[in-house]
Amino acid sequence: MSDSRRDGARRAAGVRRTSSAKSAGRSSRTPAPKSASRTPKKSGAATAGASASASKGASRTSVNSRHAGSTGKRGGAQKVAATNFLNYPRAGRKNPWRWIPSLRMIVGAMALMVLAGLGFAVWLYNDTAVPEPSDFALAQTSRVYYADGETEMGTFSEINRTELESDEIPQNVKDAVVASEDSTFYENRGVSPRGIVRALVNNLQGGARQGGSTITMQYVERYYTGTETSYVGKAKEAIMALKIDQELEKDEILSRYLNTIYFGRGAYGVQEASQAYFGKDAADMNDAEAALLVAVIPGPSSYDPANNEEKAVELWGRVISREVNVGEMSPEDADALEFPETIEPKSENSLGGTKGYLLDQVRNELVDEGFTEDEINTGGFTIVSTIDTGIQDNTIEAIKNLPEDRPENNHVGTVTIDPSSGAIRALYGGEDFVAQPRNDATQSRMQAGSIFKTFTLIAALEDGYPLDSYWDGNSPKSFPGWTVNNFNNTDYGRVSLRKATESSINTAYSELNLEIGPERTRDTAVTLGLPEKTPGLSADASNVLGSASPTVAEMGEVYATIAADGVHRDSFIVESVTRPDGSSRYEHKSEEKQAMDKNVAINATVALQGPPTTGSARSLQNAMGGRPVAGKTGTSEKFRSAWFVGFTPQLVTAVGMFQPSEDGTTEESLTPFGGVTSMTGGSYPTTIWGDIMSKSLEGQEMLQFPGEVPLDNETRERSAPSPEPPAPKTTQAPAPEEPSEEPSEEETTEEEEPSEEPSEEETTEEEEETTTEDEEEATEEEPSEEETTTEEEEPAEEEPSPSKSPESPESPEGPESPKDDPDGDNGTDNALSQSPATPGREDDA
């Protein structure tokens, strides 16, 4: 046999052997002949292994195979039948692919969304009606009412609009507004899909919220719908823009827009805006002026050159650049333009007089609550304030009742607050807001004087010092690096905390402040509501004498915390805001905080009843008809400011008086007027307070303050002997004495040096004349002879004799004796002192 035939037979045999080897591999392990080539052997082994592996895999996936189908020929996968209509999860796919929607499903879902969107758009288009323009025009003015909700206080940006015909509006204004606000205005159909997409992308990326508005949409927003920020509102706005674009010519839409838009300064429309900014008619404006008006449209109040010239210049340049880009102005003409000068803004007449301060305070509070200036001016809101018409009228009348020789630069600020809610019931910031925009109640600051002692009083009560703890009231009194004097340098001896408060004794309170730590006085003031950044508020020893300079409104809020049993509430002037459709836009919600223990507030109120009863403000006993009053007078050094802050259970009123220099940079000493030689807190501030409160509380129940209560923390020892039982009262009051600043010759003869113990003769005199409340208290606090004998070895701690600190009953002719005793009680207000802790200050009193 030839070699070729042998090879062919060999190959054929090999093929057959390979085939049979596959069969044999399943039944026997007979080895192949030695002559077989290695390649068929290897192939057979691999095939056998693959077959075995396939057999094992088939057995493991038998359940899935029964569900999904069997393997097709030649190893190819046969398509698996869907198990449901949506084929989800996808049959025949392994995790996680079986959970990924198929292209068919995605396309189908998108088609359904498009159909649903079209259906919604058709429904919204048919359901959206274009209202009459006048419906929105009438709702533009926001009106402010007093607390009764019926008496109108004033309006914000009363519409000041002059309609111009289309051909009367300057073309340079039209060109500028189209280039700046909507360059496709003459081509689009009222909406700009590109602008909407751009705004949507910007919003989704977290940028400043945009609406993609065209001029037509802006016109709709201002003339029909009001400010809209929601997507549904914007959709309705776009549909109305489409409808209006079909009804009106483009030039008519543009003219209405320019007659409607708010430009700031109370001006609606281009004609009034031209007058407000440049003092000329719109037809007379040049290109630079037209560009400036267009520049302020996005934010009339914020971009007014009078408020932010830098931003106005930037936006003015932007408008001109856009005009050049769209071909409305040549680069040469643009380069030749200069930023125009504007006239000074004019205050609106609605803010004239005293109510201008109320309206301005309402506006400021709304801005603090998140309202924009433009929203307030154009929102058509009904705003109900907390101001009571009766109390406000009483306040204005009380200021008018001051003597005619009151200096022109004498300023008074007052605030009246309901302590149960924090609502401001009356506020006086000046005579005329237009003439003096600065509010003397909320913005002007003056040194507090002795009204700051109240914070030391409260801190001492919280630290365990009772009202009958005793302190050194002699004057002068030296402390390390500090010397303190009482008013008129009066000595009081050892006095209780209650007496120190009643007579506003500087030396006693200074000792107390150093005992508890001046930082306690500062922290108490902040806890009760005084801002931490109050000028002069520090932890220096002199802070007890009122070196800080708060506003009248701040002190009113703080004392309201005491009147409310220690509960602090922020004062407020806006009760509610209602939209034109009657829905609520804003309603005040009070946040309460227990700033101090209720019993501490009660005992502090007990002590604060001293000044209006027998102390520096005792003239209120007549003015208030015996109604209980708690409060404190205050006078800063050199009479630069004078205060009275007081309260009844129903109302709190704070009164502050000061006198700025001509340039307004410094405080001058108060110029005396009305026969009063020393302008202290016990003089006209107390008189104003009485005039306001006596009339405002007429007809109301005469509520009483709670009496003194024991405090659980009273751990401090009482450092004075037990008081002597009070002497019996006489039936006839003594004749009023003219107070003197120094002892008389007779007194000096009887007692060449001040005695710390009263003589028998003095005691007899006191027993015969004990009719006034302050004399009764003095008698009660003097030790008996037996007690004096028992404690001869220790320093006497009783009150001074009458010859040392004379006190006279109230004069029937008026609240004070101006020549000798300006506060109506010798030394009952603060004195003048210097503290090394505040170098250079002369008003730490």
C-alpha positions in Angstrom: 0.0 0.0 0.0 1.3 3.4 -0.9 2.2 5.9 1.7 -0.6 8.2 0.7 -3.2 5.5 1.1 -1.8 4.6 4.5 -2.0 8.2 5.6 -5.6 8.5 4.4 -6.6 5.2 6.2 -4.8 6.4 9.2 -6.7 9.6 9.2 -10.0 7.9 8.6 -9.3 5.4 11.4 -8.3 8.3 13.7 -11.5 10.0 13.0 -13.5 6.9 13.7 -11.5 6.2 16.8 -12.1 9.7 18.0 -15.8 9.3 17.5 -15.9 6.0 19.2 -13.6 7.3 21.9 -16.3 9.8 22.8 -18.8 7.0 23.1 -16.4 4.9 25.0 -15.6 7.7 27.3 -19.1 7.4 28.6 -19.1 3.6 29.0 -15.5 2.4 29.3 -12.0 3.6 29.8 -10.3 1.5 27.0 -7.2 3.3 25.9 -6.7 4.2 22.3 -4.2 2.4 20.1 -0.6 3.5 20.4 -0.6 4.5 16.8 -3.3 7.2 17.4 -2.0 10.7 17.1 -1.9 13.0 20.2 -4.2 15.5 18.8 -7.3 13.3 18.6 -6.5 12.1 22.2 -6.4 15.6 23.5 -9.5 16.6 21.7 -11.4 13.6 23.0 -10.4 14.3 26.5 -11.5 17.9 26.3 -14.7 17.0 24.7 -15.4 14.5 27.4 -14.6 17.0 30.1 -16.9 19.6 28.6 -19.7 17.0 28.3 -19.3 16.1 31.9 -19.3 19.7 32.9 -22.4 20.4 30.9 -24.1 17.5 32.5 -23.4 18.8 36.0 -24.5 22.3 35.0 -27.7 21.0 33.6 -28.5 19.2 36.7 -27.8 22.3 38.9 -30.1 24.6 36.8 -32.9 22.2 36.1 -35.4 24.4 38.0 -34.5 27.5 36.0 -34.4 25.5 32.8 -37.9 24.4 33.3 -39.0 28.0 33.8 -36.9 29.7 31.1 -36.6 27.0 28.4 -33.8 24.6 27.2 -30.6 25.2 25.4 -30.8 25.4 21.6 -28.6 23.6 19.1 -24.8 24.3 18.9 -24.8 26.0 22.3 -26.8 29.1 21.1 -29.3 30.6 23.7 -32.9 30.3 22.7 -35.0 33.4 23.4 -36.9 33.1 26.7 -40.6 33.9 26.7 -41.8 36.8 28.8 -43.7 35.9 31.9 -45.9 39.1 32.1 -47.1 41.9 29.8 -44.3 44.4 30.8 -41.7 41.6 30.9 -40.4 43.0 34.2 -38.4 41.7 35.8 -36.9 40.6 32.5 -37.1 36.9 31.8 -33.9 35.0 31.0 -31.7 37.7 32.6 -29.6 37.3 35.6 -29.3 39.7 38.5 -28.8 42.7 38.3 -29.7 42.9 34.6 -33.2 41.4 35.1 -34.2 44.5 37.1 -33.0 47.0 34.5 -36.0 48.2 32.4 -35.9 47.3 28.7 -35.6 49.9 26.0 -39.2 49.1 25.0 -40.4 49.8 28.6 -38.4 53.1 28.8 -39.8 54.4 25.5 -43.3 53.4 26.5 -43.0 55.2 29.8 -41.7 58.4 28.1 -44.5 58.3 25.6 -47.1 58.0 28.4 -45.5 61.0 30.2 -45.6 63.1 27.0 -49.2 62.2 26.4 -50.1 63.0 30.1 -48.2 66.3 29.9 -50.0 67.3 26.7 -53.3 66.4 28.3 -52.5 68.5 31.4 -51.3 71.4 29.2 -54.6 71.3 27.2 -56.6 71.2 30.4 -54.6 74.0 32.0 -54.9 76.1 28.9 -58.6 75.8 28.7 -59.0 76.2 32.5 -56.9 79.4 32.7 -58.8 82.6 32.2 -57.4 86.0 31.7 -58.9 88.3 34.4 -59.7 92.0 33.9 -56.6 94.1 34.4 -58.3 96.3 37.0 -58.6 93.3 39.3 -54.9 93.3 39.9 -54.4 97.0 39.6 -56.7 97.6 42.6 -54.8 95.1 44.7 -51.4 96.8 44.3 -51.5 99.0 47.3 -50.6 97.4 50.7 -52.6 98.9 53.5 -51.6 99.0 57.2 -54.3 99.0 60.0 -54.2 99.6 63.7 -54.8 96.6 66.0 -58.6 96.9 65.6 -58.2 95.8 61.9 -60.5 98.6 60.8 -58.7 102.0 61.3 -56.2 102.6 58.5 -52.8 103.7 59.6 -51.3 104.2 56.1 -50.3 102.6 52.9 -47.0 101.4 51.4 -46.1 102.8 48.0 -49.5 104.1 47.0 -49.8 103.7 43.2 -48.3 106.7 41.6 -48.8 106.0 37.9 -49.4 108.2 34.8 -50.5 106.3 31.7 -48.7 107.1 28.5 -49.9 106.2 25.0 -47.7 103.9 23.0 -46.3 106.7 20.8 -45.6 108.9 23.9 -43.2 106.3 25.4 -39.6 107.2 24.3 -38.1 104.7 21.8 -34.8 104.6 23.7 -36.7 103.2 26.7 -38.4 100.5 24.6 -35.1 99.6 22.9 -33.3 99.3 26.3 -35.9 97.2 28.0 -36.2 94.8 25.0 -32.4 94.4 24.8 -32.0 93.9 28.6 -35.1 91.9 29.5 -36.2 89.9 26.4 -34.1 90.2 23.2 -36.5 87.8 21.4 -39.6 89.8 22.4 -40.7 90.6 18.8 -40.2 87.0 17.7 -41.5 84.8 20.5 -45.1 83.9 21.2 -45.2 85.2 24.7 -43.0 82.5 26.2 -39.4 81.5 25.5 -38.8 77.8 25.6 -35.0 78.4 25.6 -35.3 80.7 28.5 -37.5 78.2 30.4 -35.0 75.4 29.8 -32.1 77.6 30.9 -33.9 78.6 34.1 -34.9 75.0 34.8 -31.3 73.8 34.5 -30.1 76.7 36.7 -32.7 75.9 39.3 -31.8 72.2 39.3 -28.1 73.1 39.7 -28.9 75.1 42.9 -28.5 78.5 41.4 -30.6 81.6 42.2 -34.2 80.7 41.4 -35.2 81.9 37.9 -38.4 81.8 35.9 -37.3 82.3 32.3 -39.8 85.1 32.0 -40.3 87.1 28.8 -41.5 90.7 28.8 -45.0 89.3 28.2 -44.8 87.0 31.2 -43.5 89.9 33.4 -46.4 92.0 32.2 -48.8 89.2 33.1 -47.2 88.8 36.5 -47.5 92.4 37.4 -50.8 93.2 35.9 -52.8 89.9 36.5 -51.3 87.2 38.7 -48.9 88.9 41.1 -45.5 87.5 42.0 -45.4 83.7 41.3 -42.5 81.5 42.3 -44.1 78.0 42.2 -43.8 75.9 39.0 -47.6 75.6 38.8 -47.9 79.4 39.1 -45.3 79.9 36.4 -47.2 77.4 34.2 -50.4 79.4 34.5 -48.4 82.6 33.9 -47.0 81.2 30.7 -50.4 80.1 29.4 -51.8 83.6 30.1 -48.8 85.0 28.2 -49.7 82.8 25.2 -53.3 84.0 25.3 -52.4 87.7 25.7 -49.8 87.4 22.9 -52.6 86.3 20.6 -54.9 89.1 21.7 -52.6 92.1 21.7 -50.0 93.6 19.4 -46.4 93.5 20.5 -46.1 97.2 20.8 -49.3 97.4 22.9 -47.9 94.7 25.3 -44.6 96.6 25.6 -46.4 99.9 26.3 -48.6 98.4 29.0 -45.6 96.8 30.6 -43.7 100.1 30.7 -46.8 101.8 32.2 -47.2 99.1 34.8 -43.7 98.2 36.0 -42.5 99.4 39.4 -39.3 101.4 39.2 -38.8 102.2 42.9 -39.2 105.5 44.8 -43.0 104.9 44.8 -43.2 105.3 41.0 -45.2 103.0 38.7 -44.7 103.4 35.0 -41.9 105.1 33.0 -43.4 108.6 33.3 -43.5 108.7 37.1 -40.1 107.0 37.3 -38.6 109.7 35.1 -39.9 112.3 37.4 -38.8 110.4 40.6 -35.2 109.8 39.3 -34.5 112.8 37.1 -37.2 115.3 37.7 -38.3 115.4 34.1 -40.9 113.9 31.7 -40.1 110.5 30.1 -40.0 112.2 26.7 -37.0 114.2 27.8 -34.8 111.4 28.9 -31.6 110.7 27.1 -30.2 107.2 26.3 -28.1 107.1 29.5 -31.1 107.9 31.7 -33.3 105.4 29.9 -30.7 102.7 30.4 -30.6 103.5 34.2 -34.4 103.1 34.5 -34.2 99.7 32.8 -31.3 98.7 35.0 -33.2 99.1 38.3 -36.2 97.0 37.1 -35.0 93.6 38.6 -34.7 95.2 42.0 -35.9 98.8 42.3 -35.2 99.3 46.0 -31.8 97.4 46.0 -30.5 98.9 42.7 -31.5 102.5 43.2 -28.3 104.6 42.9 -29.3 106.3 46.2 -29.1 102.9 48.0 -26.3 101.1 46.1 -24.5 103.2 43.5 -21.9 100.7 42.7 -24.4 98.0 41.8 -26.5 100.5 39.8 -23.4 101.5 37.7 -22.7 97.8 37.1 -26.2 97.0 35.9 -26.4 100.3 33.8 -23.3 99.1 31.9 -24.9 95.7 31.4 -27.9 97.3 29.8 -25.8 99.4 27.4 -23.7 96.4 26.5 -26.8 94.4 25.6 -28.1 97.2 23.4 -24.8 97.2 21.5 -25.0 93.4 21.1 -28.4 93.4 19.6 -27.6 96.4 17.3 -29.8 99.0 19.0 -26.7 101.2 19.8 -23.3 101.6 18.2 -20.2 101.0 20.2 -19.1 104.6 19.6 -22.4 105.9 21.1 -22.1 103.6 24.0 -18.6 104.8 24.8 -19.8 108.4 24.8 -22.4 107.8 27.5 -21.8 108.8 31.1 -23.6 107.5 34.2 -26.5 110.0 34.8 -27.1 112.0 38.0 -30.3 111.4 39.9 -32.2 113.6 42.3 -32.5 112.9 46.0 -35.4 110.4 46.8 -38.4 112.1 48.2 -40.0 110.7 51.3 -43.6 109.6 50.7 -46.2 111.9 52.2 -47.8 108.8 53.8 -44.9 108.7 56.2 -45.2 112.2 57.4 -45.9 113.0 61.1 -45.6 110.6 64.0 -47.3 107.6 62.3 -44.4 107.5 59.8 -42.3 105.9 62.5 -45.0 103.2 63.0 -45.2 102.5 59.3 -41.4 102.3 59.0 -41.2 99.9 61.9 -43.9 97.7 60.3 -41.9 97.6 57.1 -38.7 96.8 58.8 -40.3 93.9 60.7 -41.8 92.5 57.5 -38.4 92.6 55.9 -36.9 90.8 58.9 -39.6 88.1 58.4 -38.6 87.5 54.8 -40.7 89.9 52.8 -39.0 91.8 50.0 -39.4 95.5 49.6 -41.0 95.1 46.2 -43.4 92.5 47.6 -44.5 94.9 50.4 -44.9 97.8 47.9 -46.9 95.9 45.3 -48.4 92.9 47.1 -51.8 94.4 47.9 -51.6 93.1 51.4 -53.8 93.9 54.4 -51.4 94.4 57.3 -52.8 94.5 60.8 -50.4 96.0 63.4 -50.4 95.8 67.2 -50.7 99.5 67.8 -53.7 100.5 69.9 -55.2 103.8 68.6 -56.1 105.0 72.1 -52.7 104.4 73.7 -51.0 105.9 70.7 -53.1 109.0 70.9 -52.4 109.3 74.6 -48.7 109.0 73.9 -48.7 111.8 71.3 -50.8 114.0 73.6 -48.4 113.4 76.5 -45.5 114.7 74.5 -47.5 117.7 73.3 -48.3 118.6 76.9 -44.6 119.3 77.7 -43.9 123.0 78.4 -43.6 125.3 75.4 -40.1 126.4 76.3 -38.9 122.8 75.7 -35.7 123.1 73.5 -36.0 122.1 69.8 -33.2 119.6 70.1 -34.8 117.9 73.1 -35.7 114.4 72.0 -38.1 111.9 73.6 -38.6 108.3 72.7 -41.3 106.0 74.2 -42.7 102.5 73.8 -45.6 100.8 75.4 -45.7 97.0 75.4 -48.2 94.4 76.5 -46.1 92.0 78.7 -48.4 89.1 78.2 -47.6 88.9 74.5 -44.8 91.3 73.6 -47.1 93.3 71.4 -46.1 97.0 71.0 -49.2 99.0 71.8 -47.7 102.5 71.2 -44.5 103.9 70.0 -43.2 107.5 69.7 -40.0 108.0 67.6 -40.3 111.7 66.9 -42.5 114.5 65.6 -42.1 113.9 61.9 -40.6 110.9 60.1 -40.0 112.9 56.9 -38.1 115.6 58.8 -36.2 113.2 61.0 -36.2 109.6 59.8 -34.2 108.4 62.8 -36.5 106.7 65.3 -35.8 107.9 68.9 -37.5 104.8 70.4 -35.8 102.1 68.4 -32.6 103.6 67.0 -31.4 106.4 69.2 -29.2 105.3 72.1 -28.7 106.9 75.5 -26.9 106.0 78.7 -29.1 104.0 81.0 -28.2 105.5 84.3 -29.8 104.0 87.4 -32.4 101.9 85.5 -29.5 99.4 85.1 -29.6 98.8 88.9 -32.6 96.5 88.2 -30.3 93.9 86.7 -28.0 93.9 89.8 -31.1 93.6 91.9 -32.3 90.5 90.0 -28.8 89.0 90.0 -28.6 89.4 93.8 -32.0 87.8 94.3 -30.9 84.9 92.1 -27.7 84.5 94.1 -29.5 84.2 97.4 -29.5 87.8 98.7 -32.9 88.7 100.2 -34.6 92.1 100.0 -33.7 92.7 103.6 -30.0 92.1 103.2 -28.1 95.2 104.3 -25.5 97.3 102.5 -23.4 100.4 103.2 -25.3 103.5 101.9 -22.9 106.2 103.1 -21.2 108.6 100.7 -18.5 108.8 99.4 -17.5 105.2 99.5 -14.1 103.9 98.3 -13.5 100.6 96.6 -10.1 99.4 95.3 -9.4 101.9 92.5 -12.9 103.4 92.6 -14.8 106.0 94.6 -18.6 106.3 94.4 -20.8 109.1 95.5 -24.5 109.3 96.1 -26.7 112.0 94.6 -26.0 115.2 96.7 -23.4 113.1 98.5 -26.1 111.9 101.0 -25.3 109.4 103.7 -27.9 106.7 104.4 -26.0 104.4 106.7 -26.7 100.7 106.5 -29.7 100.2 104.3 -31.7 97.2 103.1 -31.7 96.2 99.4 -35.3 97.3 99.3 -34.4 100.8 100.6 -31.4 101.0 98.3 -33.7 100.4 95.3 -36.3 102.8 96.5 -33.8 105.6 97.0 -31.4 104.6 94.2 -28.4 104.6 96.5 -25.2 104.3 94.4 -22.8 103.3 97.2 -25.0 100.4 98.4 -25.6 99.1 94.9 -21.9 99.4 94.0 -21.0 97.3 97.0 -23.6 94.8 96.0 -22.4 94.7 92.4 -18.8 94.0 93.5 -20.1 91.3 95.9 -22.0 89.3 93.3 -19.6 90.2 90.4 -20.2 92.8 87.7 -20.3 90.0 85.1 -23.5 88.8 86.8 -25.2 92.2 86.2 -24.1 92.1 82.5 -25.3 88.5 82.0 -28.6 89.2 83.7 -29.3 92.1 81.3 -28.6 89.9 78.3 -30.7 87.0 79.7 -33.7 89.4 80.1 -33.4 90.5 76.5 -30.8 93.2 76.2 -28.6 92.7 73.0 -25.1 91.5 73.8 -23.7 94.1 71.4 -25.3 97.0 73.3 -22.7 99.9 73.3 -21.0 100.2 76.7 -22.3 96.9 78.0 -19.4 95.4 79.9 -18.4 93.5 83.0 -16.8 96.6 84.6 -17.7 97.5 88.2 -19.4 100.7 87.0 -22.0 98.8 84.9 -24.4 98.9 87.8 -24.6 102.7 87.4 -25.7 102.5 83.8 -22.7 102.9 81.5 -24.4 100.9 78.7 -26.4 102.8 76.1 -29.6 100.8 75.1 -32.6 102.0 73.1 -35.9 102.8 74.7 -37.5 99.8 72.9 -34.8 97.5 74.2 -35.4 98.6 77.8 -39.1 98.4 77.4 -38.8 94.8 76.3 -36.5 93.9 79.2 -38.8 95.3 81.8 -41.7 93.5 80.1 -39.9 90.3 81.0 -40.0 91.3 84.7 -43.7 92.3 84.4 -44.5 88.9 82.8 -43.2 86.9 85.8 -39.8 86.3 84.2 -41.1 85.1 80.8 -39.2 86.8 77.9 -41.1 87.5 74.6 -39.6 89.5 71.7 -41.5 92.7 71.1 -43.3 92.9 67.8 -45.5 95.3 65.8 -47.0 93.2 63.0 -49.9 90.9 64.0 -50.9 89.5 60.6 -50.6 89.9 56.8 -53.4 88.8 54.4 -53.2 88.5 50.6 -55.7 90.1 48.3 -57.6 86.8 48.0 -58.0 86.6 51.7 -55.4 83.9 52.3 -52.9 84.3 55.1 -49.4 85.4 54.2 -48.0 85.8 57.7 -49.2 85.6 61.3 -47.0 86.4 64.3 -46.2 83.5 66.6 -44.6 84.4 70.0 -41.6 82.4 71.2 -41.5 82.4 75.0 -38.5 81.7 77.3 -38.5 81.6 81.1 -35.6 84.0 81.5 -35.7 84.0 85.3 -37.6 82.3 88.2 -41.1 83.6 88.7 -40.6 84.2 92.4 -37.4 86.2 91.7 -39.5 88.4 89.3 -42.1 88.8 92.0 -39.6 90.0 94.6 -37.9 92.3 92.1 -41.3 93.8 91.4 -41.8 94.3 95.1 -38.5 96.3 95.4 -39.3 98.3 92.2 -42.5 99.5 93.7 -40.4 101.7 96.0 -39.4 104.5 93.6 -43.0 105.1 92.4 -44.3 105.0 95.9 -41.9 106.9 98.2 -38.9 107.4 96.0 -37.9 109.4 93.0 -41.1 108.8 91.0 -43.5 109.1 93.9 -45.4 111.8 92.0 -47.1 108.9 90.2 -49.2 108.2 93.3 -51.4 111.2 92.3 -51.2 110.7 88.6 -52.2 107.0 88.7 -54.8 107.4 91.4 -53.2 104.9 93.7 -52.9 102.2 91.0 -49.8 100.0 91.9 -46.8 100.9 89.8 -43.3 99.3 89.7 -40.4 101.0 87.9 -37.1 102.8 88.1 -35.8 106.3 87.2 -32.4 106.9 85.8 -30.2 109.8 85.1 -26.7 109.7 83.5 -23.8 111.9 84.6 -24.1 115.6 83.7 -27.8 115.0 83.0 -27.1 113.7 79.4 -30.1 111.4 79.6 -33.1 110.9 81.8 -35.3 107.8 82.0 -38.3 106.2 83.6 -39.2 102.6 82.8 -42.2 101.3 84.7 -45.1 98.9 84.5 -48.4 97.9 85.9 -49.7 94.3 85.6 -51.3 95.2 82.2 -48.8 97.4 80.5 -45.1 98.4 80.4 -43.9 101.9 79.2 -40.4 103.1 78.8 -39.6 106.8 78.4 -36.2 108.2 77.5 -35.1 111.8 77.0 -31.8 113.0 75.6 -30.3 116.0 73.7 -27.9 115.4 70.8 -25.5 118.0 69.5 -26.2 119.9 66.3 -24.2 117.5 64.2 -25.7 114.5 66.1 -22.4 113.0 67.1 -22.5 113.6 70.8 -25.0 113.9 73.7 -25.2 117.2 75.4 -26.5 117.9 78.9 -30.2 118.2 78.9 -31.2 121.9 78.8 -33.6 122.7 81.7 -37.1 123.8 80.8 -40.5 124.2 82.4 -39.0 125.5 85.6 -37.0 122.3 86.3 -33.3 123.1 87.0 -32.0 119.5 86.9 -33.4 117.2 84.2 -33.5 113.9 86.0 -35.6 110.7 85.4 -37.9 111.8 88.2 -38.9 115.0 86.4 -40.4 115.0 82.9 -39.8 111.4 81.9 -41.9 110.4 84.9 -44.5 113.0 84.1 -44.8 111.7 80.5 -45.1 108.1 81.8 -47.9 109.1 84.1 -49.8 111.0 81.3 -49.6 108.0 79.0 -50.4 105.2 81.5 -53.1 107.0 83.5 -55.2 107.6 80.5 -54.5 104.3 78.8 -55.6 102.3 81.9 -58.8 104.2 82.5 -61.7 101.9 82.9 -59.4 98.9 83.4 -59.4 96.8 86.6 -56.9 98.1 89.2 -54.8 94.9 89.5 -52.5 94.4 92.4 -48.9 93.0 92.3 -48.2 89.8 94.3 -46.6 90.3 97.7 -43.0 89.3 98.6 -42.5 85.5 98.6 -39.7 83.5 100.2 -37.0 82.2 97.9 -35.5 78.8 98.3 -32.0 80.1 97.6 -32.0 82.8 100.3 -28.8 81.6 102.1 -27.1 85.0 102.7 -27.1 86.4 106.3 -29.0 89.5 107.1 -26.4 92.0 108.2 -28.6 94.4 110.2 -30.2 94.2 113.6 -33.9 93.4 113.9 -36.0 96.5 113.2 -37.8 98.4 115.9 -41.6 98.1 116.0 -43.2 101.1 114.1 -44.3 104.0 116.2 -48.0 104.9 116.2 -49.1 107.2 113.4 -50.4 110.7 114.2 -53.7 111.9 112.8 -52.3 115.1 111.3 -49.6 115.2 108.6 -46.7 117.6 109.1 -46.3 120.6 106.9 -44.1 119.9 103.9 -40.4 120.7 104.5 -38.2 122.2 101.9 -35.5 119.6 101.4 -31.9 120.8 102.0 -28.7 119.3 100.7 -26.8 119.8 104.0 -27.8 119.8 107.6 -29.0 123.1 109.2 -27.0 125.0 111.8 -29.3 123.7 114.5 -28.7 120.2 113.5 -25.0 120.8 113.3 -25.0 122.3 116.8 -26.8 119.3 118.2 -24.5 116.9 116.4 -21.2 118.2 115.3 -20.2 114.9 113.8 -22.7 112.5 112.2 -23.8 110.0 114.8 -24.4 106.4 113.8 -27.1 106.1 116.4 -30.1 108.4 116.8 -30.4 110.4 119.9 -33.4 110.2 122.2 -34.5 113.6 121.1 -34.4 112.6 117.5 -36.3 109.4 118.2 -39.0 111.5 120.0 -39.3 113.7 116.9 -39.7 110.7 114.7 -42.4 109.2 116.8 -44.4 112.4 116.5 -44.1 112.7 112.8 -44.6 109.3 111.1 -47.2 109.8 108.5 -45.5 109.3 105.2 -44.5 105.8 103.9 -40.8 106.6 103.6 -40.7 107.9 107.2 -42.5 104.8 108.4 -39.9 102.7 106.7 -37.0 104.7 108.2 -38.5 104.2 111.7 -39.0 100.5 111.2 -35.4 100.1 110.2 -33.9 102.0 113.2 -32.8 99.8 116.1 -34.3 100.3 119.6 -32.2 101.6 122.5 -32.0 98.1 123.9 -30.7 96.7 120.7 -28.1 99.5 120.5 -26.9 98.8 124.0 -26.5 95.1 123.3 -24.4 95.7 120.2 -22.2 98.5 121.4 -19.0 96.6 120.6 -19.9 96.3 116.9 -20.4 99.1 114.4 -23.9 100.3 114.3 -25.8 99.3 111.1 -29.0 101.3 111.4 -30.4 104.0 109.1 -29.1 107.5 109.5 -30.9 110.1 111.6 -33.4 112.4 109.9 -30.9 115.2 110.2 -28.5 113.3 108.1 -30.8 112.3 105.2 -33.9 114.4 105.2 -36.8 113.2 103.2 -39.9 115.3 102.6 -43.4 114.3 101.7 -44.7 115.0 98.2 -45.3 118.7 97.4 -48.9 119.3 96.7 -47.9 121.6 93.8 -46.1 119.3 91.5 -44.0 116.2 91.0 -40.7 117.7 92.0 -39.0 120.5 93.8 -36.7 121.5 91.0 -34.2 123.8 92.8 -33.1 121.6 95.6 -34.4 118.1 94.9 -34.8 117.5 91.2 -35.9 113.9 91.7 -38.4 114.7 94.4 -36.5 112.8 97.0 -33.0 113.9 98.3 -30.6 111.6 96.6 -33.1 109.2 95.2 -31.6 109.1 91.7 -28.1 108.2 90.8 -25.1 110.3 91.5 -22.0 111.1 89.5 -19.0 108.9 89.9 -15.8 107.9 88.1 -14.6 104.4 87.4 -11.1 103.5 86.4 -12.5 100.6 84.5 -13.9 103.0 81.9 -11.3 105.7 81.5 -12.4 108.9 79.9 -16.1 108.3 80.5 -17.8 110.9 82.6 -21.2 109.3 82.5 -20.9 106.2 84.5 -23.7 107.1 86.8 
